[in-house]
């Protein structure tokens, strides 16, 4: 049975991920291997392995990097304490944090200087959330992850409040959480739509737009990637059987055996080669299947490299 394969656009790498990968590649070229990278530069094992093959060494703790070595911080951003620890060890730091994540860091600090207590909307334990909360002393940021938490979390009296958000959340749930906060604290400061990045918003919009045309949605990306998981959840919320897979050979043919149109998208840290591999697998299983593109918002965002690598 031939299929129609409908590719979401935009999909895949965002400008922040492209920048982070290029930072590692250029650092290896400039300084020579090994270049140490604290945690996964982005949440995709294929990207990480490709950089490891070029000479990147991924570490969990700064103590694993020899004093005086070159260390890159991931695109998710890190707490201020990590910069301090790196300086104490004499490490040459290159910060690959996405500029849109850094924008959230600046906002958190600005609110603190204006004596506002910050409510951060995000997922506990996610590296971006850890980094954002670590911009201020412990206890200065209150984390909420659901509308229910926004309604029930303990808030001190007599304080002014501001909110900010993780950049890779569900558009719909973020809106619900902001509404819950505003119902509780009408004067709370913060951006109307939160701090969701353009890539998160655009990829979710593409899935929403193509949903009426597809019978099943396949999302390429890592399960540890927040923005990727949100795409699968959105498809499911829209009533489409939706599956998250890291690579083409994880696709169960039974998922789309009866489907006429198969939708495919990918998270912001997934290489396009993985999408094309999935397309090829479907075409092998169903010869004659055609490929179309559902074109959403065109993206032309580019972030400059750090001065030391430009």
WONOR-V753359 format. One record per residue. N is the residue number from 1. RES is the residue in one small letter. OMEGA is omega in whole degrees, 0 to 359 (999 if undefined). Layout:
n & res & omega
N & RES & OMEGA
N & RES & OMEGA
This chain:
n & res & omega
1 & x & 179
2 & x & 182
3 & x & 166
4 & x & 179
5 & x & 183
6 & x & 181
7 & x & 177
8 & x & 172
9 & x & 6
10 & x & 175
11 & x & 172
12 & x & 190
13 & x & 170
14 & x & 183
15 & x & 180
16 & x & 178
17 & x & 178
18 & x & 180
19 & x & 183
20 & x & 179
21 & x & 180
22 & x & 178
23 & x & 180
24 & x & 182
25 & x & 181
26 & x & 178
27 & x & 178
28 & x & 180
29 & x & 185
30 & x & 187
31 & x & 186
32 & x & 179
33 & x & 358
34 & x & 167
35 & x & 184
36 & x & 180
37 & x & 180
38 & x & 183
39 & x & 179
40 & x & 181
41 & x & 170
42 & x & 184
43 & x & 173
44 & x & 186
45 & x & 179
46 & x & 176
47 & x & 181
48 & x & 180
49 & x & 178
50 & x & 178
51 & x & 176
52 & x & 180
53 & x & 180
54 & x & 178
55 & x & 176
56 & x & 176
57 & x & 183
58 & x & 184
59 & x & 177
60 & x & 183
61 & x & 181
62 & x & 181
63 & x & 180
64 & x & 179
65 & x & 179
66 & x & 178
67 & x & 179
68 & x & 181
69 & x & 180
70 & x & 183
71 & x & 179
72 & x & 176
73 & x & 190
74 & x & 181
75 & x & 184
76 & x & 183
77 & x & 182
78 & x & 176
79 & x & 177
80 & x & 182
81 & x & 180
82 & x & 175
83 & x & 180
84 & x & 180
85 & x & 179
86 & x & 179
87 & x & 180
88 & x & 181
89 & x & 179
90 & x & 181
91 & x & 174
92 & x & 188
93 & x & 169
94 & x & 185
95 & x & 179
96 & x & 180
97 & x & 178
98 & x & 178
99 & x & 179
100 & x & 172
101 & x & 178
102 & x & 177
103 & x & 177
104 & x & 178
105 & x & 179
106 & x & 180
107 & x & 179
108 & x & 180
109 & x & 179
110 & x & 179
111 & x & 181
112 & x & 179
113 & x & 177
114 & x & 175
115 & x & 176
116 & x & 173
117 & x & 187
118 & x & 170
119 & x & 180
120 & x & 176
121 & x & 182
122 & x & 183
123 & x & 181
124 & x & 177
125 & x & 178
126 & x & 183
127 & x & 179
128 & x & 179
129 & x & 178
130 & x & 180
131 & x & 181
132 & x & 179
133 & x & 181
134 & x & 175
135 & x & 183
136 & x & 177
137 & x & 180
138 & x & 181
139 & x & 182
140 & x & 181
141 & x & 177
142 & x & 184
143 & x & 172
144 & x & 184
145 & x & 182
146 & x & 175
147 & x & 180
148 & x & 177
149 & x & 179
150 & x & 181
151 & x & 190
152 & x & 184
153 & x & 180
154 & x & 180
155 & x & 180
156 & x & 179
157 & x & 175
158 & x & 180
159 & x & 169
160 & x & 185
161 & x & 171
162 & x & 177
163 & x & 170
164 & x & 186
165 & x & 164
166 & x & 187
167 & x & 191
168 & x & 184
169 & x & 171
170 & x & 178
171 & x & 183
172 & x & 183
173 & x & 177
174 & x & 178
175 & x & 180
176 & x & 180
177 & x & 178
178 & x & 178
179 & x & 179
180 & x & 178
181 & x & 182
182 & x & 176
183 & x & 182
184 & x & 182
185 & x & 185
186 & x & 185
187 & x & 182
188 & x & 181
189 & x & 177
190 & x & 180
191 & x & 186
192 & x & 182
193 & x & 183
194 & x & 181
195 & x & 177
196 & x & 182
197 & x & 183
198 & x & 184
199 & x & 177
200 & x & 182
201 & x & 183
202 & x & 181
203 & x & 175
204 & x & 178
205 & x & 179
206 & x & 178
207 & x & 179
208 & x & 182
209 & x & 183
210 & x & 186
211 & x & 181
212 & x & 184
213 & x & 188
214 & x & 179
215 & x & 179
216 & x & 180
217 & x & 176
218 & x & 183
219 & x & 180
220 & x & 177
221 & x & 182
222 & x & 177
223 & x & 177
224 & x & 181
225 & x & 182
226 & x & 184
227 & x & 178
228 & x & 179
229 & x & 179
230 & x & 179
231 & x & 178
232 & x & 180
233 & x & 180
234 & x & 178
235 & x & 179
236 & x & 179
237 & x & 180
238 & x & 176
239 & x & 181
240 & x & 172
241 & x & 189
242 & x & 185
243 & x & 177
244 & x & 180
245 & x & 184
246 & x & 179
247 & x & 191
248 & x & 186
249 & x & 175
250 & x & 182
251 & x & 177
252 & x & 181
253 & x & 180
254 & x & 181
255 & x & 186
256 & x & 182
257 & x & 182
258 & x & 183
259 & x & 172
260 & x & 180
261 & x & 180
262 & x & 176
263 & x & 178
264 & x & 171
265 & x & 179
266 & x & 180
267 & x & 187
268 & x & 177
269 & x & 182
270 & x & 179
271 & x & 179
272 & x & 179
273 & x & 179
274 & x & 177
275 & x & 181
276 & x & 175
277 & x & 178
278 & x & 177
279 & x & 180
280 & x & 180
281 & x & 180
282 & x & 180
283 & x & 176
284 & x & 180
285 & x & 183
286 & x & 182
287 & x & 179
288 & x & 179
289 & x & 184
290 & x & 182
291 & x & 174
292 & x & 177
293 & x & 171
294 & x & 188
295 & x & 175
296 & x & 183
297 & x & 177
298 & x & 181
299 & x & 176
300 & x & 182
301 & x & 176
302 & x & 179
303 & x & 179
304 & x & 177
305 & x & 173
306 & x & 184
307 & x & 185
308 & x & 180
309 & x & 185
310 & x & 999
